[in-house]
Amino acid sequence: MSTPNVQVRVSGEYACFTRPETKVERFSYPVITPSAARNVLDSICWRPQMRWIVTRITVLKPIRFLSVLRNEVQSKLSPASVKKWMRSPEEFTPLVAGAGQGTDGTPRNTTLLRDVAYWIEAYPLVFNTSGDNMPMKYVEMLMRRVEKGQCFNRPYLGCREFVAEFGPKQENDHPISDSMDIGRMLYDIAFLPDGNRATFFDARLENGVMETRPEL
C-alpha cells in the first residue's frame, strides 16, 4: 500500500529563504526550502505523533528577485520585557530601528523573492501506527483544514513578516518551464538523541519541479 500524499498551494507577495552562506546580508534561494515548506504544513496541521516529509516543490510563478535595504534591530525583547509592557504600556520603551545615533538599528540588505506560488507535496511519517493512528488520518485532517482555511498560527514564507496564503490546488495552475542547478540546499534539521544535525541535498529545478532528496 502506497503512502498517501498531500498537495497544498502556498503563495505570497514576498518571500525570503536565506542561504546559510549569506546570513548577515540575506540572499534568498530561488525556491522555497523543504524546511520552510514543512513549517507551513505544521502551522496548518501539527501533531506530536507524526512529522511531514516534503517530497516535491512545484514553482507556479516566474522567479523574480527584489533587493531592499532595511534598518533592523540587533537586540531581542525578552518575555519578561513583553509582560512588563503589557502591565504598564506607558513605561515601555520600544526598540528603535532607525540608523541614527542612540538607536539599535543596523542597515542590512535583503535580496528576496516577490510574487511567489508553490505546490507543496508531502506525506505524514507516523511514529506509532497502532489502532486508527494511520497516515491517511493526518492527510484527511490537513486537507480538511486547508479547505476551511484553518491554521494554528499564520504560516509565513521564510520571514515572519512575509505571510503566506494557502489553499487547495487551482485548475489554472501550471509549473514554470525553468530549469536550473540551485546548489546545496537545506532540507531540514534532524533532531537526534546525540544532538541536532542539519541535512542538505543538491537541489535542482527541472521544468519548474524540485525533487527533494535529503542526505541522512
LOKOL-174766 format. One record per residue: residue number from 1; residue in three letters; x, y, z of N, C-alpha, C in turn. Coordinates in steps of 0.02 Angstrom, whole numbers, plus 50000, padded with zeros to 5 digits. Each point is the difference from the previous one (the first is absolute). Example, Ala and Ser with C-alpha at 12.3 -4.5 7.8 and 13.67 -1.06 7.14 Angstrom:
REM residues 2
+-----+------+-------+-------+-------+-------+-------+-------+-------+-------+-------+
|  nr | rest |   n.x |   n.y |   n.z |  ca.x |  ca.y |  ca.z |   c.x |   c.y |   c.z |
+-----+------+-------+-------+-------+-------+-------+-------+-------+-------+-------+
|   1 |  ALA | 50660 | 49716 | 50390 | 49955 | 50059 | 50000 | 50045 | 50060 | 50000 |
|   2 |  SER | 49982 | 50053 | 49964 | 50042 | 50059 | 50003 | 49961 | 50055 | 50037 |
+-----+------+-------+-------+-------+-------+-------+-------+-------+-------+-------+
REM end
This chain:
REM residues 216
+-----+------+-------+-------+-------+-------+-------+-------+-------+-------+-------+
|  nr | rest |   n.x |   n.y |   n.z |  ca.x |  ca.y |  ca.z |   c.x |   c.y |   c.z |
+-----+------+-------+-------+-------+-------+-------+-------+-------+-------+-------+
|   1 |  MET | 50043 | 49940 | 50000 | 49957 | 50060 | 50000 | 50044 | 50062 | 50000 |
|   2 |  SER | 49989 | 50046 | 49953 | 50042 | 50059 | 49994 | 49982 | 50051 | 50054 |
|   3 |  THR | 50049 | 50040 | 50018 | 49989 | 50052 | 50051 | 49960 | 50057 | 49970 |
|   4 |  PRO | 49946 | 50022 | 50031 | 49959 | 50055 | 49972 | 50037 | 50066 | 50004 |
|   5 |  ASN | 49991 | 50042 | 49949 | 50032 | 50065 | 49997 | 49949 | 50056 | 50008 |
|   6 |  VAL | 50025 | 50059 | 50017 | 49959 | 50060 | 50001 | 50031 | 50049 | 49950 |
|   7 |  GLN | 49957 | 50043 | 49971 | 50022 | 50053 | 49956 | 49966 | 50064 | 50023 |
|   8 |  VAL | 50041 | 50050 | 50019 | 49974 | 50063 | 50026 | 50029 | 50057 | 49959 |
|   9 |  ARG | 49957 | 50046 | 49980 | 50023 | 50059 | 49963 | 50017 | 50056 | 50049 |
|  10 |  VAL | 50060 | 50028 | 49994 | 50024 | 50053 | 50044 | 50022 | 50058 | 49957 |
|  11 |  SER | 49982 | 50061 | 50019 | 50018 | 50059 | 49961 | 50011 | 50059 | 50046 |
|  12 |  GLY | 50032 | 50052 | 49973 | 50011 | 50060 | 50040 | 50029 | 50056 | 49957 |
|  13 |  GLU | 49994 | 50060 | 50026 | 50026 | 50058 | 49964 | 50076 | 50003 | 50002 |
|  14 |  TYR | 50029 | 49980 | 50058 | 50073 | 49999 | 50008 | 50021 | 49937 | 50036 |
|  15 |  ALA | 50063 | 49980 | 49991 | 50028 | 49942 | 50034 | 50075 | 50007 | 50002 |
|  16 |  CYS | 50031 | 49969 | 50051 | 50073 | 50000 | 50006 | 50022 | 49936 | 50035 |
|  17 |  PHE | 50032 | 49956 | 49963 | 50026 | 49937 | 50026 | 50076 | 50005 | 49998 |
|  18 |  THR | 50028 | 50027 | 50054 | 50070 | 50022 | 50000 | 50049 | 49943 | 49992 |
|  19 |  ARG | 50047 | 50009 | 49954 | 50055 | 49953 | 49994 | 50044 | 50005 | 50063 |
|  20 |  PRO | 50023 | 49944 | 50028 | 50040 | 50003 | 50062 | 50067 | 50035 | 49992 |
|  21 |  GLU | 50027 | 50002 | 49938 | 50065 | 50033 | 49991 | 49994 | 50076 | 49996 |
|  22 |  THR | 49937 | 50027 | 49999 | 49990 | 50073 | 49998 | 49953 | 50019 | 50057 |
|  23 |  LYS | 50021 | 49987 | 50061 | 49956 | 50008 | 50057 | 49988 | 50073 | 50018 |
|  24 |  VAL | 50053 | 50042 | 49997 | 49993 | 50070 | 50021 | 49963 | 50040 | 49947 |
|  25 |  GLU | 50027 | 50002 | 49940 | 49965 | 50031 | 49943 | 49960 | 49946 | 49966 |
|  26 |  ARG | 49936 | 49996 | 50015 | 49959 | 49943 | 49980 | 49993 | 49997 | 49923 |
|  27 |  PHE | 50010 | 49940 | 49975 | 49989 | 49986 | 49928 | 49960 | 49936 | 49995 |
|  28 |  SER | 49942 | 50004 | 49969 | 49953 | 49944 | 50000 | 50018 | 49947 | 49948 |
|  29 |  TYR | 49986 | 49937 | 50017 | 49998 | 49948 | 49949 | 49946 | 50020 | 49949 |
|  30 |  PRO | 50004 | 49976 | 49938 | 49948 | 50016 | 49951 | 49935 | 49961 | 50011 |
|  31 |  VAL | 50002 | 49950 | 50044 | 49942 | 49957 | 50012 | 49993 | 49990 | 50076 |
|  32 |  ILE | 49939 | 49990 | 50023 | 49988 | 49985 | 50070 | 50038 | 49937 | 50021 |
|  33 |  THR | 50029 | 50000 | 50059 | 50036 | 49942 | 50025 | 49951 | 49949 | 50029 |
|  34 |  PRO | 50019 | 49936 | 50001 | 49955 | 49950 | 50030 | 49985 | 50014 | 50074 |
|  35 |  SER | 50048 | 50028 | 50037 | 49988 | 50015 | 50071 | 49947 | 50055 | 50007 |
|  36 |  ALA | 50004 | 50052 | 49957 | 49949 | 50052 | 50002 | 49932 | 49972 | 49979 |
|  37 |  ALA | 49999 | 49955 | 49951 | 49937 | 49969 | 49978 | 49971 | 49958 | 50057 |
|  38 |  ARG | 50042 | 49963 | 50036 | 49975 | 49960 | 50056 | 49970 | 50045 | 50054 |
|  39 |  ASN | 50033 | 50057 | 50013 | 49974 | 50046 | 50050 | 49931 | 50027 | 49980 |
|  40 |  VAL | 49989 | 50010 | 49935 | 49934 | 50021 | 49977 | 49948 | 49946 | 50017 |
|  41 |  LEU | 50016 | 49937 | 49985 | 49954 | 49945 | 50015 | 49989 | 49993 | 50074 |
|  42 |  ASP | 50053 | 50007 | 50040 | 49994 | 49996 | 50073 | 49953 | 50054 | 50027 |
|  43 |  SER | 50003 | 50060 | 49971 | 49957 | 50053 | 50024 | 49926 | 49986 | 49986 |
|  44 |  ILE | 49987 | 49958 | 49949 | 49931 | 49982 | 49984 | 49977 | 49940 | 50040 |
|  45 |  CYS | 50042 | 49949 | 50004 | 49982 | 49938 | 50035 | 50062 | 49967 | 50029 |
|  46 |  TRP | 50009 | 50008 | 50065 | 50057 | 49970 | 50035 | 49976 | 49953 | 50054 |
|  47 |  ARG | 50032 | 49942 | 50006 | 49986 | 49953 | 50054 | 50067 | 49971 | 50023 |
|  48 |  PRO | 50009 | 49990 | 50065 | 50064 | 49975 | 50025 | 50017 | 49929 | 49978 |
|  49 |  GLN | 49949 | 49961 | 49980 | 50012 | 49930 | 49982 | 50016 | 49990 | 49926 |
|  50 |  MET | 50010 | 50055 | 49962 | 50017 | 49993 | 49929 | 50042 | 50059 | 49978 |
|  51 |  ARG | 50027 | 49994 | 49939 | 50041 | 50053 | 49971 | 49990 | 50000 | 49925 |
|  52 |  TRP | 49993 | 50060 | 49970 | 49992 | 50006 | 49928 | 50067 | 49993 | 49965 |
|  53 |  ILE | 50003 | 49958 | 49949 | 50059 | 49989 | 49960 | 49987 | 50030 | 49930 |
|  54 |  VAL | 50034 | 50054 | 49984 | 49990 | 50034 | 49936 | 50037 | 49963 | 49945 |
|  55 |  THR | 49965 | 49983 | 49946 | 50030 | 49961 | 49946 | 50009 | 50039 | 49935 |
|  56 |  ARG | 49960 | 50052 | 49989 | 50004 | 50036 | 49936 | 49974 | 50071 | 50010 |
|  57 |  ILE | 50034 | 50047 | 49966 | 49978 | 50070 | 49997 | 49990 | 50018 | 49927 |
|  58 |  THR | 49942 | 50027 | 49983 | 49986 | 50022 | 49932 | 49992 | 50075 | 49999 |
|  59 |  VAL | 50039 | 50034 | 49958 | 49998 | 50073 | 49996 | 49948 | 50020 | 49948 |
|  60 |  LEU | 49953 | 50044 | 50020 | 49944 | 50017 | 49957 | 50005 | 50069 | 49969 |
|  61 |  LYS | 50045 | 50042 | 50024 | 50007 | 50068 | 49973 | 50073 | 50013 | 49985 |
|  62 |  PRO | 50015 | 50044 | 49950 | 50070 | 50015 | 49983 | 50040 | 50023 | 50061 |
|  63 |  ILE | 50063 | 49979 | 50002 | 50044 | 50018 | 50056 | 50023 | 50072 | 49990 |
|  64 |  ARG | 49982 | 50043 | 50047 | 50017 | 50071 | 49996 | 50031 | 50022 | 50067 |
|  65 |  PHE | 50059 | 50032 | 49995 | 50035 | 50024 | 50059 | 49987 | 50074 | 50009 |
|  66 |  LEU | 50006 | 50023 | 50063 | 49993 | 50070 | 50017 | 50050 | 50015 | 50056 |
|  67 |  SER | 50039 | 50053 | 49992 | 50049 | 50020 | 50051 | 49973 | 50059 | 50040 |
|  68 |  VAL | 50001 | 49994 | 50066 | 49976 | 50053 | 50044 | 50052 | 50012 | 50055 |
|  69 |  LEU | 50004 | 50063 | 50022 | 50044 | 50019 | 50055 | 49955 | 50019 | 50059 |
|  70 |  ARG | 50011 | 49967 | 50056 | 49957 | 50012 | 50058 | 50043 | 50013 | 50062 |
|  71 |  ASN | 49973 | 50039 | 50046 | 50031 | 50008 | 50066 | 49972 | 49946 | 50046 |
|  72 |  GLU | 50044 | 49958 | 50027 | 49978 | 49946 | 50043 | 50031 | 50008 | 50069 |
|  73 |  VAL | 49961 | 49984 | 50052 | 50025 | 50004 | 50068 | 50045 | 49939 | 50013 |
|  74 |  GLN | 50051 | 50010 | 50042 | 50047 | 49947 | 50016 | 49980 | 49963 | 50064 |
|  75 |  SER | 49962 | 50034 | 50044 | 49981 | 49969 | 50063 | 49934 | 49962 | 49993 |
|  76 |  LYS | 49985 | 49960 | 50050 | 49937 | 49963 | 50003 | 49963 | 50017 | 50064 |
|  77 |  LEU | 49935 | 50004 | 49997 | 49960 | 50010 | 50059 | 49991 | 49935 | 50038 |
|  78 |  SER | 50013 | 50001 | 50064 | 49991 | 49940 | 50041 | 49927 | 49993 | 50019 |
|  79 |  PRO | 49977 | 49938 | 50016 | 49931 | 49991 | 50022 | 49982 | 50043 | 50061 |
|  80 |  ALA | 50049 | 50011 | 50045 | 49987 | 50042 | 50059 | 49986 | 50072 | 49979 |
|  81 |  SER | 50035 | 50025 | 49949 | 49989 | 50068 | 49976 | 49930 | 50007 | 49970 |
|  82 |  VAL | 49979 | 49949 | 49963 | 49933 | 50002 | 49970 | 49946 | 50001 | 50054 |
|  83 |  LYS | 50009 | 49959 | 50052 | 49950 | 49999 | 50055 | 49999 | 50068 | 50035 |
|  84 |  LYS | 50059 | 50030 | 50010 | 50003 | 50066 | 50032 | 49964 | 50052 | 49957 |
|  85 |  TRP | 50009 | 49996 | 49935 | 49966 | 50046 | 49953 | 49925 | 49992 | 50004 |
|  86 |  MET | 49975 | 49937 | 50005 | 49929 | 49988 | 50004 | 49970 | 50027 | 50065 |
|  87 |  ARG | 50040 | 49997 | 50055 | 49975 | 50026 | 50064 | 50001 | 50076 | 50002 |
|  88 |  SER | 50053 | 50030 | 49973 | 50007 | 50073 | 50003 | 50023 | 50027 | 49932 |
|  89 |  PRO | 49955 | 50007 | 49952 | 50021 | 50024 | 49933 | 50032 | 50068 | 50001 |
|  90 |  GLU | 49979 | 50044 | 50046 | 50027 | 50068 | 50002 | 50073 | 50002 | 50022 |
|  91 |  GLU | 50025 | 49947 | 50031 | 50069 | 49998 | 50023 | 50046 | 49962 | 49952 |
|  92 |  PHE | 49972 | 49974 | 49946 | 50039 | 49958 | 49954 | 50037 | 50042 | 49949 |
|  93 |  THR | 50063 | 49986 | 49989 | 50041 | 50034 | 49950 | 50013 | 49951 | 49942 |
|  94 |  PRO | 49972 | 50011 | 49941 | 50009 | 49952 | 49945 | 50071 | 50003 | 49971 |
|  95 |  LEU | 50018 | 49946 | 49965 | 50063 | 50000 | 49964 | 49992 | 50042 | 49937 |
|  96 |  VAL | 50047 | 50045 | 49987 | 49996 | 50044 | 49943 | 50044 | 49974 | 49944 |
|  97 |  ALA | 49972 | 49990 | 49941 | 50037 | 49970 | 49945 | 50032 | 50051 | 49954 |
|  98 |  GLY | 49997 | 50064 | 50017 | 50031 | 50050 | 49958 | 50076 | 49995 | 50002 |
|  99 |  ALA | 50033 | 50032 | 49951 | 50073 | 49996 | 49996 | 50034 | 50058 | 50034 |
| 100 |  GLY | 49964 | 50043 | 50035 | 50029 | 50058 | 50033 | 50037 | 49983 | 50064 |
| 101 |  GLN | 50032 | 50049 | 50030 | 50037 | 49989 | 50061 | 49952 | 49982 | 50057 |
| 102 |  GLY | 50021 | 49954 | 50041 | 49960 | 49980 | 50057 | 49946 | 49949 | 49984 |
| 103 |  THR | 49997 | 49975 | 49939 | 49951 | 49949 | 49982 | 50034 | 49932 | 49996 |
| 104 |  ASP | 49959 | 49949 | 49996 | 50025 | 49931 | 49998 | 50001 | 49973 | 49929 |
| 105 |  GLY | 49988 | 50043 | 49951 | 49993 | 49977 | 49931 | 50065 | 49993 | 49962 |
| 106 |  THR | 50000 | 49953 | 49953 | 50056 | 49989 | 49955 | 49974 | 49992 | 49929 |
| 107 |  PRO | 50024 | 50039 | 49951 | 49977 | 49990 | 49930 | 50024 | 49933 | 49973 |
| 108 |  ARG | 49955 | 49961 | 49972 | 50018 | 49936 | 49971 | 49962 | 49990 | 49935 |
| 109 |  ASN | 50035 | 49972 | 49951 | 49970 | 49987 | 49935 | 49970 | 49930 | 49999 |
| 110 |  THR | 49942 | 49994 | 49969 | 49967 | 49936 | 49992 | 49980 | 49991 | 49928 |
| 111 |  THR | 50021 | 49945 | 49969 | 49979 | 49982 | 49933 | 49946 | 49946 | 50007 |
| 112 |  LEU | 49938 | 50018 | 49988 | 49944 | 49956 | 50013 | 49963 | 49983 | 49935 |
| 113 |  LEU | 49950 | 49958 | 50007 | 49957 | 49981 | 49943 | 49935 | 50038 | 50004 |
| 114 |  ARG | 49971 | 50014 | 49943 | 49935 | 50035 | 49999 | 49950 | 49961 | 49957 |
| 115 |  ASP | 49937 | 50002 | 50023 | 49944 | 49969 | 49965 | 50014 | 49926 | 49986 |
| 116 |  VAL | 49999 | 49960 | 50053 | 50017 | 49929 | 49995 | 49938 | 49957 | 50009 |
| 117 |  ALA | 50003 | 49940 | 49972 | 49947 | 49950 | 50010 | 50030 | 49931 | 49988 |
| 118 |  TYR | 49981 | 49952 | 50043 | 50028 | 49933 | 49997 | 49946 | 49948 | 50014 |
| 119 |  TRP | 50011 | 49939 | 49973 | 49967 | 49941 | 50026 | 50049 | 49966 | 50046 |
| 120 |  ILE | 49978 | 49983 | 50060 | 50041 | 49961 | 50047 | 49971 | 49929 | 50002 |
| 121 |  GLU | 50041 | 49951 | 49985 | 49979 | 49930 | 50005 | 50038 | 49967 | 50057 |
| 122 |  ALA | 49964 | 49964 | 50042 | 50030 | 49968 | 50058 | 49958 | 49941 | 50022 |
| 123 |  TYR | 50029 | 49960 | 50044 | 49962 | 49945 | 50031 | 50014 | 49999 | 50075 |
| 124 |  PRO | 49954 | 49973 | 50039 | 50010 | 49998 | 50073 | 50040 | 49939 | 50021 |
| 125 |  LEU | 50053 | 50011 | 50037 | 50037 | 49945 | 50031 | 49972 | 49992 | 50071 |
| 126 |  VAL | 49965 | 49945 | 50010 | 49967 | 49987 | 50064 | 50045 | 49955 | 50042 |
| 127 |  PHE | 50013 | 50021 | 50062 | 50047 | 49964 | 50042 | 49970 | 49937 | 50031 |
| 128 |  ASN | 49934 | 49998 | 50009 | 49967 | 49942 | 50030 | 49934 | 49990 | 49964 |
| 129 |  THR | 49995 | 49945 | 49961 | 49941 | 49989 | 49959 | 49952 | 49950 | 50032 |
| 130 |  SER | 49998 | 49997 | 50066 | 49953 | 49955 | 50033 | 49929 | 50029 | 49996 |
| 131 |  GLY | 49951 | 49955 | 50000 | 49930 | 50021 | 49999 | 49984 | 50037 | 49935 |
| 132 |  ASP | 49966 | 50057 | 50006 | 49981 | 50039 | 49942 | 50050 | 50056 | 49985 |
| 133 |  ASN | 50058 | 49996 | 50031 | 50051 | 50053 | 49990 | 50040 | 49986 | 49936 |
| 134 |  MET | 49967 | 50006 | 49943 | 50030 | 49984 | 49936 | 50013 | 50064 | 49960 |
| 135 |  PRO | 50045 | 49998 | 49950 | 50016 | 50060 | 49961 | 49939 | 50035 | 49969 |
| 136 |  MET | 49952 | 49961 | 49974 | 49942 | 50030 | 49968 | 49961 | 50045 | 50047 |
| 137 |  LYS | 50002 | 49985 | 50064 | 49965 | 50042 | 50049 | 50026 | 50071 | 49999 |
| 138 |  TYR | 50066 | 50008 | 49995 | 50030 | 50067 | 50002 | 49995 | 50035 | 49932 |
| 139 |  VAL | 50001 | 49960 | 49946 | 49988 | 50029 | 49933 | 49931 | 50032 | 49997 |
| 140 |  GLU | 49949 | 49963 | 50022 | 49932 | 50026 | 49999 | 49992 | 50059 | 50047 |
| 141 |  MET | 50033 | 49996 | 50058 | 49996 | 50055 | 50049 | 50029 | 50064 | 49971 |
| 142 |  LEU | 50059 | 49995 | 49968 | 50031 | 50060 | 49972 | 49958 | 50029 | 49943 |
| 143 |  MET | 49976 | 49956 | 49955 | 49962 | 50026 | 49943 | 49934 | 50031 | 50021 |
| 144 |  ARG | 49968 | 49975 | 50053 | 49940 | 50033 | 50026 | 50016 | 50070 | 50024 |
| 145 |  ARG | 50056 | 50007 | 50035 | 50019 | 50066 | 50026 | 50020 | 50047 | 49943 |
| 146 |  VAL | 50032 | 49973 | 49948 | 50017 | 50041 | 49942 | 49937 | 50026 | 49966 |
| 147 |  GLU | 49951 | 49956 | 49991 | 49937 | 50020 | 49967 | 49965 | 50055 | 50039 |
| 148 |  LYS | 50005 | 49998 | 50067 | 49966 | 50049 | 50042 | 50043 | 50061 | 50016 |
| 149 |  GLY | 50064 | 49999 | 49979 | 50044 | 50056 | 50015 | 50021 | 50003 | 50073 |
| 150 |  GLN | 50002 | 49942 | 50034 | 50017 | 49999 | 50071 | 50075 | 49990 | 50010 |
| 151 |  CYS | 50028 | 50031 | 50052 | 50070 | 49990 | 50017 | 50009 | 50016 | 50074 |
| 152 |  PHE | 50051 | 49970 | 50030 | 50015 | 50012 | 50070 | 50034 | 50068 | 50008 |
| 153 |  ASN | 50043 | 50018 | 49954 | 50030 | 50067 | 49996 | 50010 | 50017 | 49927 |
| 154 |  ARG | 50003 | 50065 | 49986 | 50003 | 50021 | 49929 | 50065 | 49977 | 49969 |
| 155 |  PRO | 49998 | 49959 | 49946 | 50062 | 49979 | 49967 | 50035 | 50058 | 49967 |
| 156 |  TYR | 50066 | 49994 | 49993 | 50039 | 50054 | 49970 | 50052 | 49970 | 49953 |
| 157 |  LEU | 50028 | 50042 | 49957 | 50046 | 49978 | 49948 | 50071 | 50024 | 50016 |
| 158 |  GLY | 50032 | 49965 | 50045 | 50070 | 50014 | 50018 | 50008 | 50049 | 50056 |
| 159 |  CYS | 49968 | 50058 | 49996 | 50001 | 50052 | 50052 | 49928 | 50011 | 50024 |
| 160 |  ARG | 49992 | 50012 | 50064 | 49932 | 50004 | 50028 | 49959 | 50058 | 49970 |
| 161 |  GLU | 50034 | 50052 | 49976 | 49962 | 50055 | 49970 | 49974 | 49984 | 49931 |
| 162 |  PHE | 50023 | 49944 | 49970 | 49977 | 49980 | 49933 | 49947 | 49946 | 50008 |
| 163 |  VAL | 49939 | 50019 | 50013 | 49947 | 49952 | 50014 | 49981 | 49962 | 49937 |
| 164 |  ALA | 49975 | 49940 | 50010 | 49983 | 49955 | 49945 | 49925 | 49987 | 49997 |
| 165 |  GLU | 49975 | 49998 | 49939 | 49932 | 49976 | 49988 | 50004 | 49926 | 49981 |
| 166 |  PHE | 49950 | 49961 | 50019 | 50001 | 49929 | 49983 | 49930 | 49977 | 49981 |
| 167 |  GLY | 49999 | 49945 | 49962 | 49937 | 49972 | 49977 | 50012 | 49939 | 49957 |
| 168 |  PRO | 49948 | 49969 | 49973 | 50008 | 49943 | 49955 | 50027 | 50022 | 49932 |
| 169 |  LYS | 50019 | 49952 | 49959 | 50024 | 50015 | 49933 | 49945 | 50034 | 49959 |
| 170 |  GLN | 50022 | 50044 | 49954 | 49953 | 50034 | 49956 | 50007 | 49973 | 49929 |
| 171 |  GLU | 49945 | 50000 | 49964 | 50000 | 49970 | 49933 | 50046 | 50036 | 49951 |
| 172 |  ASN | 50008 | 50065 | 50009 | 50042 | 50038 | 49953 | 50073 | 50003 | 50019 |
| 173 |  ASP | 50020 | 49961 | 50051 | 50071 | 49998 | 50020 | 50040 | 49955 | 49953 |
| 174 |  HIS | 50060 | 50023 | 49982 | 50045 | 49960 | 49958 | 50072 | 50014 | 50022 |
| 175 |  PRO | 50043 | 49950 | 49999 | 50070 | 50012 | 50017 | 50033 | 50046 | 49950 |
| 176 |  ILE | 50049 | 50038 | 50023 | 50039 | 50040 | 49953 | 50045 | 49954 | 49960 |
| 177 |  SER | 50029 | 50024 | 49947 | 50042 | 49958 | 49956 | 50074 | 50004 | 50017 |
| 178 |  ASP | 50019 | 50038 | 50051 | 50071 | 50011 | 50015 | 50033 | 49937 | 50029 |
| 179 |  SER | 50064 | 49991 | 49983 | 50042 | 49948 | 50029 | 50066 | 50032 | 50021 |
| 180 |  MET | 50025 | 49981 | 50058 | 50063 | 50028 | 50025 | 50028 | 49958 | 50056 |
| 181 |  ASP | 50066 | 50002 | 50007 | 50033 | 49970 | 50059 | 49999 | 50052 | 50056 |
| 182 |  ILE | 49971 | 49983 | 50056 | 49994 | 50046 | 50056 | 50059 | 49995 | 50047 |
| 183 |  GLY | 50031 | 49941 | 50003 | 50057 | 49990 | 50045 | 49978 | 49967 | 50064 |
| 184 |  ARG | 50044 | 50003 | 50049 | 49985 | 49969 | 50065 | 49943 | 50038 | 50034 |
| 185 |  MET | 49949 | 49963 | 50019 | 49942 | 50030 | 50032 | 49985 | 49964 | 50066 |
| 186 |  LEU | 49981 | 50038 | 50049 | 49979 | 49970 | 50064 | 49935 | 49961 | 49989 |
| 187 |  TYR | 50000 | 49936 | 50022 | 49939 | 49961 | 49998 | 49961 | 50010 | 50065 |
| 188 |  ASP | 50033 | 49987 | 50056 | 49967 | 50009 | 50064 | 50051 | 49988 | 50056 |
| 189 |  ILE | 49976 | 50009 | 50061 | 50041 | 49986 | 50059 | 49978 | 49933 | 50030 |
| 190 |  ALA | 50047 | 49954 | 50007 | 49985 | 49936 | 50031 | 50013 | 50005 | 50075 |
| 191 |  PHE | 49948 | 49986 | 50040 | 50006 | 50003 | 50072 | 50017 | 49930 | 50026 |
| 192 |  LEU | 50063 | 49990 | 50017 | 50026 | 49935 | 50019 | 50017 | 49998 | 50074 |
| 193 |  PRO | 50002 | 49940 | 50030 | 50015 | 49995 | 50071 | 50068 | 50030 | 50019 |
| 194 |  ASP | 50048 | 49997 | 49954 | 50067 | 50026 | 50015 | 50010 | 50071 | 49975 |
| 195 |  GLY | 49946 | 50034 | 49981 | 50005 | 50069 | 49978 | 49965 | 50012 | 49934 |
| 196 |  ASN | 49988 | 50062 | 49983 | 49966 | 50017 | 49938 | 50050 | 50003 | 49942 |
| 197 |  ARG | 49977 | 49981 | 49941 | 50044 | 50000 | 49942 | 49962 | 50025 | 49938 |
| 198 |  ALA | 50030 | 50047 | 49964 | 49969 | 50025 | 49939 | 50013 | 49951 | 49943 |
| 199 |  THR | 49949 | 49987 | 49960 | 50007 | 49956 | 49942 | 49991 | 50042 | 49936 |
| 200 |  PHE | 50042 | 49987 | 49950 | 50000 | 50037 | 49937 | 49991 | 49953 | 49942 |
| 201 |  PHE | 49987 | 50028 | 49941 | 49997 | 49960 | 49939 | 50019 | 50046 | 49942 |
| 202 |  ASP | 50020 | 49970 | 49944 | 50017 | 50037 | 49940 | 49936 | 50014 | 49961 |
| 203 |  ALA | 49976 | 50061 | 50004 | 49934 | 50017 | 49972 | 50006 | 50019 | 49926 |
| 204 |  ARG | 49951 | 49978 | 49963 | 49995 | 50018 | 49929 | 49927 | 50011 | 49982 |
| 205 |  LEU | 49987 | 50053 | 49964 | 49933 | 50014 | 49974 | 49996 | 49975 | 49929 |
| 206 |  GLU | 49953 | 49956 | 49986 | 49993 | 49970 | 49933 | 49929 | 50014 | 49975 |
| 207 |  ASN | 49995 | 50046 | 49951 | 49935 | 50020 | 49973 | 49952 | 50021 | 50056 |
| 208 |  GLY | 50027 | 50038 | 50047 | 49960 | 50028 | 50053 | 49987 | 49954 | 50060 |
| 209 |  VAL | 50030 | 49940 | 49999 | 49989 | 49952 | 50054 | 50066 | 49984 | 50034 |
| 210 |  MET | 50000 | 50002 | 50067 | 50059 | 49982 | 50039 | 49985 | 49939 | 50043 |
| 211 |  GLU | 50034 | 49945 | 49985 | 49994 | 49940 | 50041 | 50048 | 50006 | 50059 |
| 212 |  THR | 49978 | 49982 | 50060 | 50042 | 50005 | 50060 | 50030 | 49933 | 50016 |
| 213 |  ARG | 50065 | 49998 | 50012 | 50035 | 49939 | 50015 | 50047 | 50013 | 50059 |
| 214 |  PRO | 49976 | 49995 | 50061 | 50042 | 50015 | 50058 | 50056 | 49949 | 50009 |
| 215 |  GLU | 50057 | 50024 | 50023 | 50056 | 49956 | 50016 | 49998 | 49986 | 50075 |
| 216 |  LEU | 49981 | 49939 | 50018 | 49992 | 49982 | 50070 | 50061 | 49964 | 50026 |
+-----+------+-------+-------+-------+-------+-------+-------+-------+-------+-------+
REM end
